[in-house]
Amino acid sequence: MSAEIFRTLDEARGRFGPCAAAIGVFDGVHIGHQHLISETVRSARERNVAPAVITFDPHPTAIVAPARVPALLCTLEERLQLLAKAGAERIFVLPFTSEIARLTPEEFVQQILVDALAVQAVLVGTNFNFGYRQSGNTDTLRALGERYGFATKFLDPVVLRGRVVSSTAIRNDLRQGRIAQAGRMLGRCFSIRGPVVRGRGIGSRQTVPTLNLRPDPLLLTPEGIYVTETLEPGTNRRWPSVTSCGYNVTFGATDLTVETYLLSALEDPAPRGIEVRFRHYLRAEQAFPDPASLKAQILRDVARAEAYWRHFDRLARALRNGAPSLY
């Protein structure tokens, strides 16, 4: 699915609304975000208007408290794709500036939601805050909706296996190697994308050859060694793989690298860009006394990854044959 994207107030004015709009950063577009958007679609259908999303770029914390800005779960363009897939037909990317941050809650509602975007309904989570120094909350928004003539709806957080689903919880899971838990909250495998870049040549000379990906410095890159699936975007090529995210401590490197070893043959042409989907945590990165010791450990990691994929294939066949799902 695709959505119409608006990136300035002038561009959106007179074209974005009338709409029912969900508001939020939506980093990762996890299952809680997806639930909010599905309710927005329902509200829009009831009013015969477009289902829409209002999001922000950069992350508001980057402007109001840059020392606390979180590592993001996906790029803006990935976020837009995921929001459209969730059901948004119109998306407004509000450029979050210091001027926007200084708007009072009523100024934000009047100037942006009403005058520029023509909202008829606004849906947010119950923990929503907005306006100068986060001074507005859901009570504020409800009162302003009554004053300016739009409906409001507030949704409780989604709870999964006793835990509140949030971008913060997903970041914590990823940093602790809890890949499956993060994936359940996201509703998909966590992944990172980027161009394939030339490495230092160490793997091809001393250990095993890899595809090297340059991670976006604004994004969270979970450190450690993982069972992964590597895809070439825009094609149907994919490979089971093992991926190392870290600093190549055995060789004294200082830059974060993402190095992926494919478990099946790579035929020409080599991919220019890849997406790495994280499936299972194997171990933390560690320093080895010499390249031979590192190579031996990599081969052990490969053996564990191959066992993982054999088990996955058996389970997938069983499910296709009608066995009950473990989930």
C-alpha positions as CSV (number, residue, x, y, z in Angstrom):
1,M,0.0,0.0,0.0
2,S,1.1,3.6,-0.5
3,A,0.1,6.8,1.1
4,E,0.2,10.5,0.1
5,I,3.0,12.2,2.0
6,F,3.1,15.8,3.0
7,R,6.2,17.4,4.4
8,T,5.3,21.1,4.9
9,L,2.3,23.0,6.3
10,D,2.0,24.9,3.1
11,E,1.9,21.7,1.1
12,A,-0.7,20.1,3.4
13,R,-3.0,23.1,3.8
14,G,-6.3,22.5,2.0
15,R,-5.2,19.0,0.8
16,F,-4.5,16.9,4.0
17,G,-8.0,17.1,5.5
18,P,-10.7,16.4,6.2
19,C,-9.3,13.4,8.0
20,A,-9.2,11.3,11.2
21,A,-5.6,11.5,12.3
22,A,-3.4,9.5,14.7
23,I,-0.6,11.6,16.2
24,G,2.8,10.3,17.4
25,V,6.5,9.7,16.6
26,F,5.7,6.1,15.7
27,D,9.3,4.9,15.9
28,G,9.3,1.3,14.8
29,V,5.6,1.2,14.0
30,H,5.1,-1.6,16.6
31,I,1.9,-3.5,17.3
32,G,0.7,-0.7,19.6
33,H,1.1,1.8,16.9
34,Q,-0.6,-0.5,14.4
35,H,-3.6,-0.9,16.8
36,L,-3.9,2.9,17.0
37,I,-3.8,3.3,13.2
38,S,-6.4,0.5,12.8
39,E,-8.7,2.4,15.1
40,T,-8.0,5.6,13.2
41,V,-9.0,3.8,10.0
42,R,-12.3,2.7,11.7
43,S,-12.9,6.3,12.9
44,A,-12.2,7.7,9.4
45,R,-14.6,5.2,7.8
46,E,-17.4,6.2,10.2
47,R,-17.0,9.9,9.2
48,N,-16.3,9.2,5.5
49,V,-12.9,11.0,5.6
50,A,-9.3,9.9,5.0
51,P,-7.4,7.9,7.7
52,A,-4.2,9.9,8.4
53,V,-1.1,10.0,10.5
54,I,0.7,13.0,11.9
55,T,4.3,12.2,12.7
56,F,7.5,14.2,13.5
57,D,11.0,14.5,12.1
58,P,13.4,14.8,13.7
59,H,12.4,13.0,16.9
60,P,11.2,15.8,19.2
61,T,13.7,14.9,21.8
62,A,16.5,15.9,19.4
63,I,15.2,19.5,19.7
64,V,14.1,19.8,23.3
65,A,16.6,17.5,25.0
66,P,19.3,16.5,22.5
67,A,21.4,14.7,25.2
68,R,18.5,12.2,25.6
69,V,17.6,11.5,22.0
70,P,17.0,7.8,21.6
71,A,18.6,5.6,19.0
72,L,15.8,5.0,16.4
73,L,14.3,1.7,15.4
74,C,13.9,2.6,11.7
75,T,14.6,5.4,9.3
76,L,12.0,8.0,8.4
77,E,11.4,6.4,5.0
78,E,11.0,3.0,6.5
79,R,8.6,4.5,9.0
80,L,6.5,6.0,6.2
81,Q,6.3,2.7,4.4
82,L,5.2,0.9,7.6
83,L,2.6,3.5,8.4
84,A,1.1,3.2,4.9
85,K,1.1,-0.6,5.2
86,A,-0.7,-0.2,8.6
87,G,-3.5,1.7,6.8
88,A,-2.6,5.4,6.7
89,E,-3.7,7.0,3.4
90,R,-2.3,10.4,4.2
91,I,0.8,11.1,6.3
92,F,2.0,14.5,7.4
93,V,5.7,14.7,8.5
94,L,5.8,17.7,10.7
95,P,9.3,19.3,10.6
96,F,9.9,19.5,14.4
97,T,11.7,22.8,15.1
98,S,12.4,24.9,18.1
99,E,9.5,27.1,16.9
100,I,7.1,24.2,16.9
101,A,8.4,23.1,20.3
102,R,7.5,26.6,21.7
103,L,3.8,26.4,20.6
104,T,1.3,26.2,23.5
105,P,-1.1,23.2,23.3
106,E,-3.9,25.5,22.0
107,E,-1.6,27.1,19.4
108,F,-0.6,23.6,18.2
109,V,-4.2,22.6,17.9
110,Q,-5.4,25.8,16.3
111,Q,-2.6,26.4,13.9
112,I,-1.7,22.9,12.9
113,L,-4.5,20.5,13.6
114,V,-7.4,22.8,12.7
115,D,-6.2,25.5,10.3
116,A,-3.7,23.6,8.3
117,L,-4.8,19.9,8.6
118,A,-8.6,20.1,9.0
119,V,-8.8,17.2,11.4
120,Q,-12.3,15.9,12.3
121,A,-11.0,13.3,14.8
122,V,-7.8,12.9,16.6
123,L,-6.6,9.6,18.1
124,V,-3.7,9.2,20.5
125,G,-2.4,7.0,23.3
126,T,-3.5,7.8,26.9
127,N,0.1,8.9,27.7
128,F,0.1,11.6,25.0
129,N,1.6,15.0,25.9
130,F,2.0,17.9,23.6
131,G,2.8,21.6,23.4
132,Y,5.4,23.8,25.1
133,R,7.3,21.7,27.7
134,Q,4.7,18.9,27.2
135,S,2.2,21.0,29.1
136,G,-0.8,19.5,27.3
137,N,-2.3,16.0,28.0
138,T,-5.3,14.1,27.0
139,D,-7.6,16.2,29.1
140,T,-6.2,19.3,27.4
141,L,-6.8,17.7,24.0
142,R,-10.3,16.7,24.8
143,A,-11.2,20.2,25.9
144,L,-9.6,21.7,22.8
145,G,-11.4,19.2,20.6
146,E,-14.7,20.4,22.1
147,R,-13.8,24.0,21.5
148,Y,-12.6,23.6,17.9
149,G,-15.1,21.0,16.8
150,F,-13.2,17.7,16.4
151,A,-13.7,14.4,18.1
152,T,-11.0,12.8,20.3
153,K,-10.3,9.2,21.3
154,F,-7.6,7.9,23.6
155,L,-6.3,4.3,23.5
156,D,-4.7,2.4,26.3
157,P,-1.3,0.9,25.6
158,V,-1.2,-2.6,24.1
159,V,0.0,-5.2,26.6
160,L,1.8,-8.3,25.3
161,R,2.6,-11.2,27.7
162,G,2.3,-8.9,30.7
163,R,4.5,-6.1,29.2
164,V,3.4,-2.8,27.8
165,V,4.4,-2.5,24.2
166,S,6.6,0.6,23.6
167,S,9.5,1.7,21.5
168,T,11.6,2.0,24.7
169,A,10.8,-1.6,25.7
170,I,11.8,-2.8,22.2
171,R,15.1,-0.9,22.4
172,N,15.8,-2.4,25.8
173,D,15.1,-5.9,24.5
174,L,17.4,-5.4,21.5
175,R,20.2,-4.2,23.7
176,Q,19.8,-7.3,25.9
177,G,19.7,-9.7,23.0
178,R,16.0,-10.5,23.4
179,I,15.5,-10.6,19.7
180,A,12.3,-12.7,19.7
181,Q,10.6,-10.5,22.3
182,A,11.5,-7.4,20.3
183,G,10.1,-9.0,17.2
184,R,6.8,-9.9,18.9
185,M,6.3,-6.3,19.9
186,L,7.2,-5.1,16.5
187,G,5.0,-7.6,14.7
188,R,8.0,-8.5,12.5
189,C,11.7,-9.2,12.7
190,F,13.8,-6.3,13.7
191,S,16.0,-5.4,10.7
192,I,18.5,-2.9,9.5
193,R,19.2,-1.8,5.9
194,G,22.0,-0.1,4.2
195,P,24.5,-0.1,1.3
196,V,27.1,-2.9,1.0
197,V,30.5,-1.3,1.6
198,R,34.1,-2.4,1.3
199,G,35.5,-3.7,4.6
200,R,39.1,-3.7,5.8
201,G,39.7,-7.0,4.0
202,I,40.5,-8.9,7.2
203,G,37.7,-11.4,6.7
204,S,38.7,-12.4,3.2
205,R,42.4,-12.8,4.2
206,Q,42.3,-14.2,7.7
207,T,38.8,-15.4,8.8
208,V,35.7,-15.7,6.6
209,P,34.5,-13.4,3.8
210,T,31.4,-11.3,4.7
211,L,29.1,-8.6,3.3
212,N,29.6,-5.4,5.2
213,L,26.8,-3.0,5.8
214,R,27.2,0.6,6.9
215,P,24.6,1.2,9.7
216,D,22.8,4.6,9.9
217,P,24.4,6.4,12.9
218,L,21.0,7.5,14.1
219,L,19.6,4.0,14.3
220,L,20.0,1.4,17.0
221,T,22.4,-1.4,16.0
222,P,22.2,-4.3,18.5
223,E,25.7,-5.4,19.4
224,G,26.6,-9.1,19.4
225,I,26.5,-12.2,17.1
226,Y,23.2,-13.2,15.6
227,V,21.4,-15.7,13.4
228,T,20.0,-13.5,10.6
229,E,18.3,-13.6,7.3
230,T,19.9,-11.3,4.6
231,L,17.8,-9.9,1.8
232,E,18.5,-7.9,-1.3
233,P,15.8,-5.2,-1.4
234,G,13.8,-5.1,-4.7
235,T,14.6,-8.7,-5.6
236,N,13.6,-12.1,-4.3
237,R,17.2,-13.0,-3.4
238,R,17.7,-13.9,0.3
239,W,20.2,-16.0,2.3
240,P,20.3,-17.5,5.7
241,S,23.2,-15.8,7.5
242,V,25.2,-15.1,10.6
243,T,25.8,-11.4,11.4
244,S,28.3,-9.7,13.7
245,C,27.5,-6.2,15.0
246,G,30.4,-4.7,16.9
247,Y,33.8,-3.1,16.8
248,N,36.0,-5.9,15.6
249,V,37.8,-5.9,18.9
250,T,40.2,-8.7,18.0
251,F,41.7,-6.4,15.4
252,G,41.5,-3.2,17.4
253,A,38.9,-1.4,15.3
254,T,37.0,1.5,16.7
255,D,34.1,1.9,14.3
256,L,30.8,0.0,14.6
257,T,30.5,-2.5,11.8
258,V,27.8,-4.9,10.6
259,E,29.4,-8.0,9.0
260,T,27.2,-10.7,7.5
261,Y,28.4,-14.2,6.5
262,L,26.0,-15.9,4.1
263,L,25.3,-19.6,4.8
264,S,24.4,-20.3,1.1
265,A,26.3,-19.4,-2.1
266,L,26.3,-15.8,-3.3
267,E,25.9,-15.8,-7.1
268,D,26.7,-12.7,-9.2
269,P,25.9,-10.0,-9.2
270,A,26.8,-9.1,-5.6
271,P,24.1,-7.0,-3.9
272,R,24.7,-3.3,-3.7
273,G,22.4,-3.0,-0.7
274,I,21.1,-5.4,1.9
275,E,18.5,-5.8,4.6
276,V,19.5,-7.9,7.6
277,R,16.7,-9.4,9.7
278,F,17.6,-10.5,13.2
279,R,16.3,-13.9,14.2
280,H,18.2,-15.3,17.1
281,Y,20.9,-14.1,19.5
282,L,24.0,-16.3,19.7
283,R,26.6,-14.5,21.9
284,A,28.3,-11.3,22.8
285,E,31.2,-9.9,20.8
286,Q,34.6,-10.9,22.4
287,A,38.3,-10.4,21.7
288,F,40.4,-13.4,20.6
289,P,44.1,-13.9,20.9
290,D,44.6,-14.4,17.1
291,P,42.7,-14.6,13.8
292,A,42.8,-18.4,13.9
293,S,40.9,-18.5,17.2
294,L,38.4,-16.0,15.9
295,K,37.9,-18.0,12.7
296,A,37.3,-21.2,14.8
297,Q,34.6,-19.4,16.8
298,I,33.0,-18.1,13.7
299,L,32.7,-21.6,12.3
300,R,31.1,-22.7,15.6
301,D,28.7,-19.8,15.2
302,V,28.0,-20.9,11.7
303,A,27.2,-24.5,12.9
304,R,24.7,-23.2,15.4
305,A,23.1,-20.9,12.8
306,E,22.8,-23.9,10.4
307,A,21.1,-25.9,13.2
308,Y,18.7,-23.0,13.8
309,W,17.7,-22.9,10.2
310,R,17.3,-26.7,10.0
311,H,14.9,-26.5,13.0
312,F,13.1,-23.6,11.4
313,D,12.6,-25.5,8.2
314,R,11.2,-28.5,10.0
315,L,8.8,-26.3,12.0
316,A,7.7,-24.5,8.9
317,R,7.0,-27.8,7.1
318,A,5.0,-29.1,10.2
319,L,2.9,-26.0,10.2
320,R,2.2,-26.3,6.5
321,N,1.0,-29.8,7.2
322,G,-1.4,-28.7,9.8
323,A,0.5,-29.0,13.1
324,P,-0.7,-26.5,15.8
325,S,1.5,-23.4,16.1
326,L,3.7,-23.0,19.1
327,Y,2.5,-19.3,19.3
